[in-house]
Amino acid sequence: MRSCDCPAENLPHRGKSFCAITLEVVEEQTHPNTAGPALRFVAAALIVRGGQVLIGQRRPGQPMALQWEFPGGKIEAGESAEQALARELDEELGIKATIGPFVTRVRHNYRRGGAVDLQFFAVHEFLGEIENHIYHQFRWVRLDELPDYDFLAADRGLIRDLAAGKLL
């Protein structure tokens, strides 16, 4: 048995590394053949530049339209959170990011069903110019200004911590 900070820390990891087993073991533990809200595993980036962080506003017509979020997306089967995040940043923003340290993990259950398990990573370096491929708009915002934006419910605790200087 191996110790790590994933929700499956008390399960045998079958000799696999944390990144390789996160999705597999957490899904086994979370969905033991019972009906319930689908749990989506997501990796998100806190892209930092000069005391500011990049945020994106969802497009009109999308679920949770016009709310703000951090770039990132779904972790596909067989991907580590870091691999998924690098892929998503390339798809969403056209950048080749160096995924930095893990910052925090948030699990959120939405009122209308469904749940999300978010892993946030710092990104301090990337190649290329940011291009907006999916957002209504994006902005560079100072950490203390984050509470002024209407963020997705799953991000709100993180927003308070970032604005208070507890993270990054």
C-alpha positions as a Markdown table, in Angstrom:
| # | Residue | x | y | z |
|---|---|---|---|---|
| 1 | Met | 0.0 | 0.0 | 0.0 |
| 2 | Arg | 1.2 | 3.5 | -0.9 |
| 3 | Ser | 0.4 | 6.8 | 0.7 |
| 4 | Cys | -0.6 | 9.8 | -1.4 |
| 5 | Asp | -3.0 | 12.7 | -1.2 |
| 6 | Cys | -5.7 | 11.3 | -3.5 |
| 7 | Pro | -9.1 | 10.2 | -2.2 |
| 8 | Ala | -8.0 | 6.6 | -2.7 |
| 9 | Glu | -5.1 | 6.8 | -0.2 |
| 10 | Asn | -6.2 | 3.8 | 1.8 |
| 11 | Leu | -6.6 | 1.5 | -1.2 |
| 12 | Pro | -3.7 | -0.6 | -2.7 |
| 13 | His | -2.3 | 1.2 | -5.7 |
| 14 | Arg | -1.3 | -2.0 | -7.4 |
| 15 | Gly | 2.2 | -0.6 | -8.1 |
| 16 | Lys | 1.0 | 2.3 | -10.1 |
| 17 | Ser | 2.1 | 5.9 | -9.7 |
| 18 | Phe | -0.4 | 8.5 | -8.3 |
| 19 | Cys | -0.9 | 10.2 | -11.7 |
| 20 | Ala | -1.7 | 6.9 | -13.5 |
| 21 | Ile | -4.2 | 5.6 | -10.9 |
| 22 | Thr | -6.0 | 8.7 | -9.8 |
| 23 | Leu | -8.9 | 8.4 | -12.3 |
| 24 | Glu | -9.2 | 4.6 | -12.1 |
| 25 | Val | -9.1 | 4.2 | -8.3 |
| 26 | Val | -11.2 | 7.2 | -7.5 |
| 27 | Glu | -13.9 | 6.1 | -9.9 |
| 28 | Glu | -13.9 | 2.6 | -8.4 |
| 29 | Gln | -14.3 | 4.1 | -5.0 |
| 30 | Thr | -17.0 | 6.7 | -6.0 |
| 31 | His | -19.1 | 4.5 | -8.2 |
| 32 | Pro | -19.6 | 1.1 | -6.6 |
| 33 | Asn | -22.4 | 0.1 | -8.9 |
| 34 | Thr | -24.8 | 2.6 | -7.4 |
| 35 | Ala | -26.9 | 5.2 | -9.2 |
| 36 | Gly | -26.0 | 8.8 | -8.4 |
| 37 | Pro | -24.7 | 12.0 | -9.9 |
| 38 | Ala | -22.0 | 11.6 | -12.4 |
| 39 | Leu | -18.6 | 12.7 | -11.1 |
| 40 | Arg | -16.4 | 14.5 | -13.7 |
| 41 | Phe | -12.7 | 14.7 | -13.1 |
| 42 | Val | -11.2 | 18.1 | -14.2 |
| 43 | Ala | -7.8 | 19.7 | -14.2 |
| 44 | Ala | -7.6 | 23.5 | -14.2 |
| 45 | Ala | -4.8 | 26.1 | -14.5 |
| 46 | Leu | -4.0 | 29.1 | -12.4 |
| 47 | Ile | -2.0 | 30.8 | -15.1 |
| 48 | Val | 0.0 | 33.5 | -13.3 |
| 49 | Arg | 1.7 | 36.5 | -14.8 |
| 50 | Gly | 2.9 | 39.5 | -12.9 |
| 51 | Gly | 0.6 | 39.2 | -9.9 |
| 52 | Gln | -2.4 | 38.5 | -12.1 |
| 53 | Val | -4.2 | 35.3 | -13.1 |
| 54 | Leu | -6.0 | 34.4 | -16.3 |
| 55 | Ile | -9.8 | 33.8 | -16.1 |
| 56 | Gly | -12.3 | 33.0 | -18.9 |
| 57 | Gln | -16.0 | 33.8 | -19.2 |
| 58 | Arg | -18.2 | 31.0 | -20.5 |
| 59 | Arg | -20.1 | 31.7 | -23.7 |
| 60 | Pro | -23.8 | 32.6 | -23.8 |
| 61 | Gly | -25.8 | 29.4 | -24.6 |
| 62 | Gln | -23.4 | 27.1 | -22.6 |
| 63 | Pro | -24.5 | 25.6 | -19.3 |
| 64 | Met | -23.7 | 28.2 | -16.6 |
| 65 | Ala | -23.4 | 30.8 | -19.3 |
| 66 | Leu | -21.4 | 34.0 | -18.7 |
| 67 | Gln | -19.9 | 32.7 | -15.5 |
| 68 | Trp | -16.1 | 32.9 | -15.0 |
| 69 | Glu | -13.8 | 30.0 | -14.6 |
| 70 | Phe | -10.1 | 29.0 | -14.8 |
| 71 | Pro | -8.9 | 27.3 | -18.0 |
| 72 | Gly | -8.8 | 23.6 | -18.1 |
| 73 | Gly | -11.1 | 20.6 | -18.7 |
| 74 | Lys | -12.0 | 17.0 | -18.4 |
| 75 | Ile | -9.4 | 14.4 | -17.6 |
| 76 | Glu | -9.7 | 11.6 | -20.2 |
| 77 | Ala | -9.2 | 7.9 | -19.3 |
| 78 | Gly | -5.5 | 7.1 | -19.3 |
| 79 | Glu | -4.4 | 10.7 | -18.8 |
| 80 | Ser | -2.8 | 12.2 | -15.7 |
| 81 | Ala | -4.2 | 15.5 | -14.5 |
| 82 | Glu | -1.1 | 17.2 | -15.7 |
| 83 | Gln | -1.4 | 15.6 | -19.2 |
| 84 | Ala | -5.0 | 16.6 | -19.4 |
| 85 | Leu | -4.3 | 20.1 | -18.4 |
| 86 | Ala | -1.5 | 20.6 | -21.0 |
| 87 | Arg | -3.8 | 19.2 | -23.7 |
| 88 | Glu | -6.7 | 21.4 | -22.7 |
| 89 | Leu | -4.6 | 24.6 | -22.5 |
| 90 | Asp | -3.4 | 23.8 | -26.1 |
| 91 | Glu | -7.0 | 23.3 | -27.3 |
| 92 | Glu | -8.5 | 26.2 | -25.4 |
| 93 | Leu | -5.8 | 28.8 | -25.6 |
| 94 | Gly | -3.3 | 27.6 | -28.2 |
| 95 | Ile | -0.4 | 27.5 | -25.7 |
| 96 | Lys | 2.2 | 24.9 | -24.7 |
| 97 | Ala | 2.2 | 25.2 | -21.0 |
| 98 | Thr | 4.6 | 23.9 | -18.4 |
| 99 | Ile | 2.4 | 22.6 | -15.7 |
| 100 | Gly | 3.6 | 23.7 | -12.4 |
| 101 | Pro | 2.9 | 22.5 | -8.9 |
| 102 | Phe | -0.4 | 21.2 | -7.6 |
| 103 | Val | -2.2 | 23.9 | -5.7 |
| 104 | Thr | -5.4 | 22.4 | -4.4 |
| 105 | Arg | -8.3 | 20.0 | -5.0 |
| 106 | Val | -12.0 | 20.8 | -4.8 |
| 107 | Arg | -15.0 | 18.4 | -5.0 |
| 108 | His | -18.3 | 20.1 | -5.6 |
| 109 | Asn | -21.9 | 18.7 | -5.9 |
| 110 | Tyr | -24.1 | 20.8 | -8.1 |
| 111 | Arg | -27.7 | 21.4 | -7.0 |
| 112 | Arg | -29.2 | 20.1 | -10.2 |
| 113 | Gly | -27.2 | 16.9 | -10.2 |
| 114 | Gly | -23.7 | 16.0 | -11.2 |
| 115 | Ala | -20.5 | 16.6 | -9.3 |
| 116 | Val | -17.0 | 17.7 | -10.2 |
| 117 | Asp | -13.6 | 16.8 | -8.8 |
| 118 | Leu | -11.2 | 19.7 | -9.7 |
| 119 | Gln | -7.5 | 19.6 | -9.4 |
| 120 | Phe | -5.8 | 23.0 | -9.7 |
| 121 | Phe | -2.2 | 23.5 | -10.9 |
| 122 | Ala | -0.1 | 26.7 | -11.1 |
| 123 | Val | 1.2 | 27.6 | -14.5 |
| 124 | His | 4.0 | 30.2 | -14.6 |
| 125 | Glu | 5.5 | 29.4 | -18.0 |
| 126 | Phe | 4.1 | 28.8 | -21.5 |
| 127 | Leu | 5.1 | 29.1 | -25.1 |
| 128 | Gly | 3.0 | 30.9 | -27.7 |
| 129 | Glu | 0.5 | 33.8 | -27.6 |
| 130 | Ile | -2.8 | 33.2 | -25.9 |
| 131 | Glu | -5.6 | 32.8 | -28.4 |
| 132 | Asn | -9.2 | 32.7 | -27.3 |
| 133 | His | -10.7 | 29.4 | -28.8 |
| 134 | Ile | -13.6 | 28.8 | -26.5 |
| 135 | Tyr | -14.4 | 31.7 | -24.2 |
| 136 | His | -16.8 | 34.7 | -24.5 |
| 137 | Gln | -13.9 | 36.7 | -23.2 |
| 138 | Phe | -10.8 | 36.2 | -21.0 |
| 139 | Arg | -9.0 | 38.6 | -18.7 |
| 140 | Trp | -5.9 | 39.0 | -16.6 |
| 141 | Val | -7.1 | 39.8 | -13.1 |
| 142 | Arg | -5.3 | 40.6 | -9.8 |
| 143 | Leu | -5.9 | 38.0 | -7.2 |
| 144 | Asp | -7.6 | 40.5 | -4.9 |
| 145 | Glu | -10.1 | 41.4 | -7.7 |
| 146 | Leu | -11.3 | 37.8 | -8.2 |
| 147 | Pro | -14.3 | 38.1 | -5.8 |
| 148 | Asp | -15.7 | 40.8 | -8.1 |
| 149 | Tyr | -16.4 | 38.2 | -10.8 |
| 150 | Asp | -19.3 | 35.8 | -11.0 |
| 151 | Phe | -17.4 | 32.5 | -10.8 |
| 152 | Leu | -18.8 | 28.9 | -11.1 |
| 153 | Ala | -20.0 | 27.6 | -7.8 |
| 154 | Ala | -17.2 | 25.0 | -7.6 |
| 155 | Asp | -14.5 | 27.7 | -7.8 |
| 156 | Arg | -15.9 | 30.1 | -5.1 |
| 157 | Gly | -14.0 | 28.7 | -2.1 |
| 158 | Leu | -10.8 | 28.8 | -4.1 |
| 159 | Ile | -11.5 | 32.4 | -5.1 |
| 160 | Arg | -11.8 | 33.4 | -1.5 |
| 161 | Asp | -8.5 | 31.7 | -0.6 |
| 162 | Leu | -6.7 | 33.2 | -3.6 |
| 163 | Ala | -8.0 | 36.7 | -2.9 |
| 164 | Ala | -6.9 | 36.4 | 0.8 |
| 165 | Gly | -3.4 | 35.4 | -0.3 |
| 166 | Lys | -3.6 | 31.9 | 1.1 |
| 167 | Leu | -2.6 | 30.2 | -2.2 |
| 168 | Leu | 0.0 | 31.1 | -4.8 |
